Amino acid sequence: MQRSEQRPGLPAARTRPDQAANLASLGLALLMAAALAFDLRVLAHSRADGQWPFDLGVGIALAVAALLRARLPTASAAVGLAVFAAAALAAGHWRLWPVSLFGAALVALVVLAASSARTLTPRRAIASAPSA
């Protein structure tokens, strides 16, 4: 039976797979935007003066990588890991309060890791990890 054919008596599907993926990406974008806004609010009321541009940059970079995971799974995983590692090193070097490594950035990293584990072969997943 071809995809365009429909069995008699069965209703047509209400959402197509591409619509479901778009809705999932929209939900993820809203979740990461809310987590990033919460991170910035925490920073505004903390001892970390002037750190919000760093946190905003890290959060946006990881959110974009997570949202591009369907189109470029290997590249988005590699970019996400590299940005997270660079943010951790920068936070340690400049003694920044590591808010940017939690919240929105951590949500994006978990999404990238889960997407990579689900879609990439083990060889491609290992190849996407940045080398030291």
C-alpha positions as CSV (number, residue, x, y, z in Angstrom):
1,M,0.0,0.0,0.0
2,Q,1.4,3.3,-1.0
3,R,1.7,6.2,1.5
4,S,-0.9,8.3,-0.3
5,E,-3.5,5.6,-0.2
6,Q,-5.8,5.4,2.8
7,R,-7.6,2.4,4.1
8,P,-11.3,2.6,4.0
9,G,-12.8,3.5,7.4
10,L,-9.6,4.9,8.9
11,P,-9.2,8.6,9.5
12,A,-6.2,10.4,8.0
13,A,-3.4,11.3,10.3
14,R,-3.8,14.7,11.8
15,T,-0.1,15.7,11.8
16,R,2.5,14.6,9.4
17,P,6.0,13.7,10.7
18,D,7.5,16.9,9.5
19,Q,4.9,18.9,11.4
20,A,5.6,16.9,14.5
21,A,9.3,17.6,14.2
22,N,8.6,21.3,13.7
23,L,6.4,21.4,16.8
24,A,9.1,19.6,18.8
25,S,11.8,22.1,17.6
26,L,9.5,25.0,18.5
27,G,8.9,23.5,21.9
28,L,12.7,23.0,22.4
29,A,13.3,26.6,21.3
30,L,10.8,27.9,23.8
31,L,12.3,25.8,26.5
32,M,15.8,27.0,25.8
33,A,14.7,30.6,25.6
34,A,13.0,30.3,29.0
35,A,16.0,28.6,30.5
36,L,18.3,31.3,29.1
37,A,16.1,34.0,30.4
38,F,16.1,32.3,33.8
39,D,20.0,32.1,33.7
40,L,20.2,35.8,32.9
41,R,17.8,36.6,35.7
42,V,19.9,34.6,38.1
43,L,23.0,36.5,36.9
44,A,21.3,39.9,37.3
45,H,20.8,39.1,41.0
46,S,24.1,37.5,41.7
47,R,27.7,38.5,42.4
48,A,28.7,38.0,38.7
49,D,28.9,41.6,37.4
50,G,29.2,42.0,33.7
51,Q,29.1,38.3,32.9
52,W,25.7,38.3,31.1
53,P,27.2,38.7,27.5
54,F,29.3,35.6,28.0
55,D,26.4,33.6,29.3
56,L,24.1,34.9,26.5
57,G,26.6,34.0,23.8
58,V,27.2,30.5,25.1
59,G,23.5,29.9,25.5
60,I,22.6,31.1,22.1
61,A,25.4,29.2,20.4
62,L,24.3,26.0,22.0
63,A,20.7,26.6,21.4
64,V,21.3,27.1,17.7
65,A,23.4,24.0,17.6
66,A,20.6,22.0,19.2
67,L,18.0,23.4,16.9
68,L,20.2,22.4,13.8
69,R,20.6,18.9,15.1
70,A,18.1,17.4,12.5
71,R,19.8,18.9,9.5
72,L,23.5,18.5,10.5
73,P,23.7,15.9,13.3
74,T,27.4,15.4,13.3
75,A,28.4,19.0,12.9
76,S,25.9,20.2,15.5
77,A,27.1,17.7,18.1
78,A,30.8,18.6,17.4
79,V,30.0,22.4,17.7
80,G,27.9,21.9,20.8
81,L,30.7,19.9,22.5
82,A,33.4,22.4,21.4
83,V,31.4,25.4,22.6
84,F,30.6,23.8,26.0
85,A,34.2,22.8,26.5
86,A,35.5,26.3,25.5
87,A,32.9,27.9,27.9
88,A,34.1,25.6,30.7
89,L,37.7,26.5,30.1
90,A,37.0,30.2,29.8
91,A,34.9,30.2,33.0
92,G,37.8,28.5,34.8
93,H,40.5,30.8,33.3
94,W,38.7,34.1,34.1
95,R,37.1,32.8,37.3
96,L,33.6,33.4,36.0
97,W,30.6,32.1,37.9
98,P,29.6,29.0,35.9
99,V,26.0,29.8,35.4
100,S,26.4,29.5,31.6
101,L,27.3,25.9,32.0
102,F,24.0,25.0,33.6
103,G,20.5,25.9,32.6
104,A,20.0,26.5,28.9
105,A,23.5,25.4,27.9
106,L,23.1,22.1,29.7
107,V,19.7,21.5,28.2
108,A,21.1,22.1,24.7
109,L,24.0,19.7,25.5
110,V,21.7,17.0,26.7
111,V,19.5,17.4,23.6
112,L,22.6,17.1,21.3
113,A,23.9,14.1,23.1
114,A,20.5,12.3,23.0
115,S,20.1,13.2,19.3
116,S,23.6,12.0,18.5
117,A,23.1,8.7,20.3
118,R,19.8,8.1,18.6
119,T,20.7,9.1,15.0
120,L,24.5,8.7,14.5
121,T,26.4,5.4,14.1
122,P,28.9,4.9,16.9
123,R,31.8,5.7,14.5
124,R,30.3,9.0,13.4
125,A,29.4,9.9,17.0
126,I,32.9,9.3,18.2
127,A,34.3,11.2,15.2
128,S,32.2,14.3,16.1
129,A,33.8,14.6,19.5
130,P,36.5,17.2,19.6
131,S,40.0,15.9,20.1
132,A,42.2,17.3,22.8
